[in-house]
Amino acid sequence: MKFGLFLFLCLTGAVYGQDTTFVKSAYAGSSLTVPQKVTWHIEKAFINNGDGYNLKINPEVFKPIYKAGEKIQIPFYTAEMELLNNQEGVFYFLYIKESFVP
């Protein structure tokens, strides 16, 4: 009985405890689509134009949570871009927390 309960808790934790954080990069003006059976929460975002540093931008540019199948539209322009030397070819680096949806 104890072993069965232990096994159940381990398997439940393995399925529902798989939240991960990863980084996606995208050009300004492009879009990303959330895969099926997951939700995405953008924790922080940076811009870069190829120089050796990233500029953190306001995360309120994005919705709090994106559900499966939703499209994330990457802004073509943000005020923080004025701080870059060259405003062409700007990359966004998004730190995304992915949660599994049963």
Chimera marker file (.cmm) of the C-alpha trace (Angstrom):
<marker_set name="trace">
<marker id="1" x="0.000" y="0.000" z="0.000" r="1" g="1" b="0" radius="0.5"/>
<marker id="2" x="2.770" y="2.434" z="0.928" r="1" g="1" b="0" radius="0.5"/>
<marker id="3" x="4.680" y="1.552" z="-2.215" r="1" g="1" b="0" radius="0.5"/>
<marker id="4" x="1.591" y="2.179" z="-4.362" r="1" g="1" b="0" radius="0.5"/>
<marker id="5" x="1.059" y="5.580" z="-2.772" r="1" g="1" b="0" radius="0.5"/>
<marker id="6" x="4.733" y="6.428" z="-3.242" r="1" g="1" b="0" radius="0.5"/>
<marker id="7" x="4.605" y="5.382" z="-6.899" r="1" g="1" b="0" radius="0.5"/>
<marker id="8" x="1.425" y="7.420" z="-7.484" r="1" g="1" b="0" radius="0.5"/>
<marker id="9" x="2.974" y="10.548" z="-5.950" r="1" g="1" b="0" radius="0.5"/>
<marker id="10" x="6.171" y="10.156" z="-7.975" r="1" g="1" b="0" radius="0.5"/>
<marker id="11" x="4.302" y="9.737" z="-11.254" r="1" g="1" b="0" radius="0.5"/>
<marker id="12" x="1.963" y="12.644" z="-10.502" r="1" g="1" b="0" radius="0.5"/>
<marker id="13" x="4.925" y="14.867" z="-9.689" r="1" g="1" b="0" radius="0.5"/>
<marker id="14" x="6.701" y="13.785" z="-12.860" r="1" g="1" b="0" radius="0.5"/>
<marker id="15" x="3.727" y="14.743" z="-15.035" r="1" g="1" b="0" radius="0.5"/>
<marker id="16" x="2.550" y="17.929" z="-13.347" r="1" g="1" b="0" radius="0.5"/>
<marker id="17" x="5.880" y="19.136" z="-11.989" r="1" g="1" b="0" radius="0.5"/>
<marker id="18" x="7.476" y="19.705" z="-15.380" r="1" g="1" b="0" radius="0.5"/>
<marker id="19" x="7.527" y="23.494" z="-15.421" r="1" g="1" b="0" radius="0.5"/>
<marker id="20" x="10.567" y="24.688" z="-17.309" r="1" g="1" b="0" radius="0.5"/>
<marker id="21" x="12.097" y="28.015" z="-18.189" r="1" g="1" b="0" radius="0.5"/>
<marker id="22" x="13.806" y="28.475" z="-21.548" r="1" g="1" b="0" radius="0.5"/>
<marker id="23" x="14.913" y="31.279" z="-23.864" r="1" g="1" b="0" radius="0.5"/>
<marker id="24" x="13.412" y="32.014" z="-27.292" r="1" g="1" b="0" radius="0.5"/>
<marker id="25" x="14.793" y="34.602" z="-29.682" r="1" g="1" b="0" radius="0.5"/>
<marker id="26" x="12.823" y="36.396" z="-32.376" r="1" g="1" b="0" radius="0.5"/>
<marker id="27" x="13.175" y="39.390" z="-34.677" r="1" g="1" b="0" radius="0.5"/>
<marker id="28" x="11.217" y="42.550" z="-33.947" r="1" g="1" b="0" radius="0.5"/>
<marker id="29" x="7.838" y="42.386" z="-35.697" r="1" g="1" b="0" radius="0.5"/>
<marker id="30" x="7.756" y="38.588" z="-35.920" r="1" g="1" b="0" radius="0.5"/>
<marker id="31" x="5.532" y="36.171" z="-34.007" r="1" g="1" b="0" radius="0.5"/>
<marker id="32" x="5.767" y="32.964" z="-31.986" r="1" g="1" b="0" radius="0.5"/>
<marker id="33" x="3.032" y="30.351" z="-31.560" r="1" g="1" b="0" radius="0.5"/>
<marker id="34" x="2.520" y="28.501" z="-28.283" r="1" g="1" b="0" radius="0.5"/>
<marker id="35" x="2.579" y="24.705" z="-28.783" r="1" g="1" b="0" radius="0.5"/>
<marker id="36" x="-0.361" y="22.469" z="-27.879" r="1" g="1" b="0" radius="0.5"/>
<marker id="37" x="-0.891" y="21.296" z="-24.269" r="1" g="1" b="0" radius="0.5"/>
<marker id="38" x="1.260" y="24.036" z="-22.688" r="1" g="1" b="0" radius="0.5"/>
<marker id="39" x="0.945" y="27.601" z="-21.456" r="1" g="1" b="0" radius="0.5"/>
<marker id="40" x="3.690" y="30.210" z="-21.628" r="1" g="1" b="0" radius="0.5"/>
<marker id="41" x="4.428" y="32.997" z="-19.172" r="1" g="1" b="0" radius="0.5"/>
<marker id="42" x="7.037" y="35.539" z="-20.276" r="1" g="1" b="0" radius="0.5"/>
<marker id="43" x="9.138" y="36.192" z="-17.178" r="1" g="1" b="0" radius="0.5"/>
<marker id="44" x="11.532" y="38.746" z="-18.673" r="1" g="1" b="0" radius="0.5"/>
<marker id="45" x="12.507" y="40.103" z="-22.065" r="1" g="1" b="0" radius="0.5"/>
<marker id="46" x="15.634" y="41.662" z="-23.533" r="1" g="1" b="0" radius="0.5"/>
<marker id="47" x="16.551" y="43.308" z="-26.843" r="1" g="1" b="0" radius="0.5"/>
<marker id="48" x="19.871" y="43.132" z="-28.671" r="1" g="1" b="0" radius="0.5"/>
<marker id="49" x="21.094" y="44.453" z="-32.001" r="1" g="1" b="0" radius="0.5"/>
<marker id="50" x="24.218" y="42.319" z="-32.246" r="1" g="1" b="0" radius="0.5"/>
<marker id="51" x="26.328" y="44.240" z="-29.751" r="1" g="1" b="0" radius="0.5"/>
<marker id="52" x="27.805" y="42.512" z="-26.730" r="1" g="1" b="0" radius="0.5"/>
<marker id="53" x="25.032" y="43.449" z="-24.321" r="1" g="1" b="0" radius="0.5"/>
<marker id="54" x="21.283" y="43.013" z="-23.861" r="1" g="1" b="0" radius="0.5"/>
<marker id="55" x="18.824" y="45.689" z="-22.735" r="1" g="1" b="0" radius="0.5"/>
<marker id="56" x="15.998" y="44.596" z="-20.462" r="1" g="1" b="0" radius="0.5"/>
<marker id="57" x="12.602" y="45.862" z="-21.602" r="1" g="1" b="0" radius="0.5"/>
<marker id="58" x="9.323" y="46.349" z="-19.795" r="1" g="1" b="0" radius="0.5"/>
<marker id="59" x="7.593" y="42.923" z="-19.570" r="1" g="1" b="0" radius="0.5"/>
<marker id="60" x="4.156" y="44.593" z="-19.573" r="1" g="1" b="0" radius="0.5"/>
<marker id="61" x="4.466" y="44.742" z="-23.364" r="1" g="1" b="0" radius="0.5"/>
<marker id="62" x="3.286" y="41.102" z="-23.290" r="1" g="1" b="0" radius="0.5"/>
<marker id="63" x="0.181" y="39.437" z="-21.850" r="1" g="1" b="0" radius="0.5"/>
<marker id="64" x="0.617" y="37.642" z="-18.501" r="1" g="1" b="0" radius="0.5"/>
<marker id="65" x="-0.174" y="34.155" z="-19.872" r="1" g="1" b="0" radius="0.5"/>
<marker id="66" x="-0.404" y="32.726" z="-23.387" r="1" g="1" b="0" radius="0.5"/>
<marker id="67" x="-2.430" y="29.545" z="-23.879" r="1" g="1" b="0" radius="0.5"/>
<marker id="68" x="-1.864" y="26.717" z="-26.368" r="1" g="1" b="0" radius="0.5"/>
<marker id="69" x="-2.289" y="27.830" z="-29.975" r="1" g="1" b="0" radius="0.5"/>
<marker id="70" x="-2.087" y="31.557" z="-29.181" r="1" g="1" b="0" radius="0.5"/>
<marker id="71" x="0.222" y="33.740" z="-31.208" r="1" g="1" b="0" radius="0.5"/>
<marker id="72" x="2.691" y="36.040" z="-29.446" r="1" g="1" b="0" radius="0.5"/>
<marker id="73" x="3.231" y="39.151" z="-31.544" r="1" g="1" b="0" radius="0.5"/>
<marker id="74" x="6.732" y="40.516" z="-30.980" r="1" g="1" b="0" radius="0.5"/>
<marker id="75" x="6.642" y="44.339" z="-30.917" r="1" g="1" b="0" radius="0.5"/>
<marker id="76" x="8.243" y="46.063" z="-33.886" r="1" g="1" b="0" radius="0.5"/>
<marker id="77" x="9.283" y="48.990" z="-31.691" r="1" g="1" b="0" radius="0.5"/>
<marker id="78" x="9.743" y="49.667" z="-27.980" r="1" g="1" b="0" radius="0.5"/>
<marker id="79" x="11.021" y="52.814" z="-26.291" r="1" g="1" b="0" radius="0.5"/>
<marker id="80" x="14.110" y="50.955" z="-25.086" r="1" g="1" b="0" radius="0.5"/>
<marker id="81" x="15.285" y="50.641" z="-28.716" r="1" g="1" b="0" radius="0.5"/>
<marker id="82" x="16.299" y="54.307" z="-28.609" r="1" g="1" b="0" radius="0.5"/>
<marker id="83" x="19.207" y="53.251" z="-26.384" r="1" g="1" b="0" radius="0.5"/>
<marker id="84" x="20.675" y="51.019" z="-29.102" r="1" g="1" b="0" radius="0.5"/>
<marker id="85" x="23.297" y="52.376" z="-31.516" r="1" g="1" b="0" radius="0.5"/>
<marker id="86" x="21.775" y="50.601" z="-34.498" r="1" g="1" b="0" radius="0.5"/>
<marker id="87" x="18.019" y="50.000" z="-34.500" r="1" g="1" b="0" radius="0.5"/>
<marker id="88" x="18.037" y="47.579" z="-37.440" r="1" g="1" b="0" radius="0.5"/>
<marker id="89" x="18.046" y="43.812" z="-36.999" r="1" g="1" b="0" radius="0.5"/>
<marker id="90" x="16.871" y="43.938" z="-33.405" r="1" g="1" b="0" radius="0.5"/>
<marker id="91" x="16.457" y="40.591" z="-31.648" r="1" g="1" b="0" radius="0.5"/>
<marker id="92" x="14.171" y="39.926" z="-28.715" r="1" g="1" b="0" radius="0.5"/>
<marker id="93" x="15.249" y="37.352" z="-26.143" r="1" g="1" b="0" radius="0.5"/>
<marker id="94" x="12.251" y="36.075" z="-24.193" r="1" g="1" b="0" radius="0.5"/>
<marker id="95" x="12.642" y="34.079" z="-20.981" r="1" g="1" b="0" radius="0.5"/>
<marker id="96" x="9.564" y="31.866" z="-21.022" r="1" g="1" b="0" radius="0.5"/>
<marker id="97" x="8.202" y="29.638" z="-18.277" r="1" g="1" b="0" radius="0.5"/>
<marker id="98" x="6.365" y="26.712" z="-19.817" r="1" g="1" b="0" radius="0.5"/>
<marker id="99" x="3.680" y="24.840" z="-17.884" r="1" g="1" b="0" radius="0.5"/>
<marker id="100" x="2.091" y="21.571" z="-18.933" r="1" g="1" b="0" radius="0.5"/>
<marker id="101" x="-1.709" y="21.581" z="-19.278" r="1" g="1" b="0" radius="0.5"/>
<marker id="102" x="-3.359" y="18.143" z="-18.976" r="1" g="1" b="0" radius="0.5"/>
<link id1="1" id2="2" r="1" g="1" b="0" radius="0.2"/>
<link id1="2" id2="3" r="1" g="1" b="0" radius="0.2"/>
<link id1="3" id2="4" r="1" g="1" b="0" radius="0.2"/>
<link id1="4" id2="5" r="1" g="1" b="0" radius="0.2"/>
<link id1="5" id2="6" r="1" g="1" b="0" radius="0.2"/>
<link id1="6" id2="7" r="1" g="1" b="0" radius="0.2"/>
<link id1="7" id2="8" r="1" g="1" b="0" radius="0.2"/>
<link id1="8" id2="9" r="1" g="1" b="0" radius="0.2"/>
<link id1="9" id2="10" r="1" g="1" b="0" radius="0.2"/>
<link id1="10" id2="11" r="1" g="1" b="0" radius="0.2"/>
<link id1="11" id2="12" r="1" g="1" b="0" radius="0.2"/>
<link id1="12" id2="13" r="1" g="1" b="0" radius="0.2"/>
<link id1="13" id2="14" r="1" g="1" b="0" radius="0.2"/>
<link id1="14" id2="15" r="1" g="1" b="0" radius="0.2"/>
<link id1="15" id2="16" r="1" g="1" b="0" radius="0.2"/>
<link id1="16" id2="17" r="1" g="1" b="0" radius="0.2"/>
<link id1="17" id2="18" r="1" g="1" b="0" radius="0.2"/>
<link id1="18" id2="19" r="1" g="1" b="0" radius="0.2"/>
<link id1="19" id2="20" r="1" g="1" b="0" radius="0.2"/>
<link id1="20" id2="21" r="1" g="1" b="0" radius="0.2"/>
<link id1="21" id2="22" r="1" g="1" b="0" radius="0.2"/>
<link id1="22" id2="23" r="1" g="1" b="0" radius="0.2"/>
<link id1="23" id2="24" r="1" g="1" b="0" radius="0.2"/>
<link id1="24" id2="25" r="1" g="1" b="0" radius="0.2"/>
<link id1="25" id2="26" r="1" g="1" b="0" radius="0.2"/>
<link id1="26" id2="27" r="1" g="1" b="0" radius="0.2"/>
<link id1="27" id2="28" r="1" g="1" b="0" radius="0.2"/>
<link id1="28" id2="29" r="1" g="1" b="0" radius="0.2"/>
<link id1="29" id2="30" r="1" g="1" b="0" radius="0.2"/>
<link id1="30" id2="31" r="1" g="1" b="0" radius="0.2"/>
<link id1="31" id2="32" r="1" g="1" b="0" radius="0.2"/>
<link id1="32" id2="33" r="1" g="1" b="0" radius="0.2"/>
<link id1="33" id2="34" r="1" g="1" b="0" radius="0.2"/>
<link id1="34" id2="35" r="1" g="1" b="0" radius="0.2"/>
<link id1="35" id2="36" r="1" g="1" b="0" radius="0.2"/>
<link id1="36" id2="37" r="1" g="1" b="0" radius="0.2"/>
<link id1="37" id2="38" r="1" g="1" b="0" radius="0.2"/>
<link id1="38" id2="39" r="1" g="1" b="0" radius="0.2"/>
<link id1="39" id2="40" r="1" g="1" b="0" radius="0.2"/>
<link id1="40" id2="41" r="1" g="1" b="0" radius="0.2"/>
<link id1="41" id2="42" r="1" g="1" b="0" radius="0.2"/>
<link id1="42" id2="43" r="1" g="1" b="0" radius="0.2"/>
<link id1="43" id2="44" r="1" g="1" b="0" radius="0.2"/>
<link id1="44" id2="45" r="1" g="1" b="0" radius="0.2"/>
<link id1="45" id2="46" r="1" g="1" b="0" radius="0.2"/>
<link id1="46" id2="47" r="1" g="1" b="0" radius="0.2"/>
<link id1="47" id2="48" r="1" g="1" b="0" radius="0.2"/>
<link id1="48" id2="49" r="1" g="1" b="0" radius="0.2"/>
<link id1="49" id2="50" r="1" g="1" b="0" radius="0.2"/>
<link id1="50" id2="51" r="1" g="1" b="0" radius="0.2"/>
<link id1="51" id2="52" r="1" g="1" b="0" radius="0.2"/>
<link id1="52" id2="53" r="1" g="1" b="0" radius="0.2"/>
<link id1="53" id2="54" r="1" g="1" b="0" radius="0.2"/>
<link id1="54" id2="55" r="1" g="1" b="0" radius="0.2"/>
<link id1="55" id2="56" r="1" g="1" b="0" radius="0.2"/>
<link id1="56" id2="57" r="1" g="1" b="0" radius="0.2"/>
<link id1="57" id2="58" r="1" g="1" b="0" radius="0.2"/>
<link id1="58" id2="59" r="1" g="1" b="0" radius="0.2"/>
<link id1="59" id2="60" r="1" g="1" b="0" radius="0.2"/>
<link id1="60" id2="61" r="1" g="1" b="0" radius="0.2"/>
<link id1="61" id2="62" r="1" g="1" b="0" radius="0.2"/>
<link id1="62" id2="63" r="1" g="1" b="0" radius="0.2"/>
<link id1="63" id2="64" r="1" g="1" b="0" radius="0.2"/>
<link id1="64" id2="65" r="1" g="1" b="0" radius="0.2"/>
<link id1="65" id2="66" r="1" g="1" b="0" radius="0.2"/>
<link id1="66" id2="67" r="1" g="1" b="0" radius="0.2"/>
<link id1="67" id2="68" r="1" g="1" b="0" radius="0.2"/>
<link id1="68" id2="69" r="1" g="1" b="0" radius="0.2"/>
<link id1="69" id2="70" r="1" g="1" b="0" radius="0.2"/>
<link id1="70" id2="71" r="1" g="1" b="0" radius="0.2"/>
<link id1="71" id2="72" r="1" g="1" b="0" radius="0.2"/>
<link id1="72" id2="73" r="1" g="1" b="0" radius="0.2"/>
<link id1="73" id2="74" r="1" g="1" b="0" radius="0.2"/>
<link id1="74" id2="75" r="1" g="1" b="0" radius="0.2"/>
<link id1="75" id2="76" r="1" g="1" b="0" radius="0.2"/>
<link id1="76" id2="77" r="1" g="1" b="0" radius="0.2"/>
<link id1="77" id2="78" r="1" g="1" b="0" radius="0.2"/>
<link id1="78" id2="79" r="1" g="1" b="0" radius="0.2"/>
<link id1="79" id2="80" r="1" g="1" b="0" radius="0.2"/>
<link id1="80" id2="81" r="1" g="1" b="0" radius="0.2"/>
<link id1="81" id2="82" r="1" g="1" b="0" radius="0.2"/>
<link id1="82" id2="83" r="1" g="1" b="0" radius="0.2"/>
<link id1="83" id2="84" r="1" g="1" b="0" radius="0.2"/>
<link id1="84" id2="85" r="1" g="1" b="0" radius="0.2"/>
<link id1="85" id2="86" r="1" g="1" b="0" radius="0.2"/>
<link id1="86" id2="87" r="1" g="1" b="0" radius="0.2"/>
<link id1="87" id2="88" r="1" g="1" b="0" radius="0.2"/>
<link id1="88" id2="89" r="1" g="1" b="0" radius="0.2"/>
<link id1="89" id2="90" r="1" g="1" b="0" radius="0.2"/>
<link id1="90" id2="91" r="1" g="1" b="0" radius="0.2"/>
<link id1="91" id2="92" r="1" g="1" b="0" radius="0.2"/>
<link id1="92" id2="93" r="1" g="1" b="0" radius="0.2"/>
<link id1="93" id2="94" r="1" g="1" b="0" radius="0.2"/>
<link id1="94" id2="95" r="1" g="1" b="0" radius="0.2"/>
<link id1="95" id2="96" r="1" g="1" b="0" radius="0.2"/>
<link id1="96" id2="97" r="1" g="1" b="0" radius="0.2"/>
<link id1="97" id2="98" r="1" g="1" b="0" radius="0.2"/>
<link id1="98" id2="99" r="1" g="1" b="0" radius="0.2"/>
<link id1="99" id2="100" r="1" g="1" b="0" radius="0.2"/>
<link id1="100" id2="101" r="1" g="1" b="0" radius="0.2"/>
<link id1="101" id2="102" r="1" g="1" b="0" radius="0.2"/>
</marker_set>
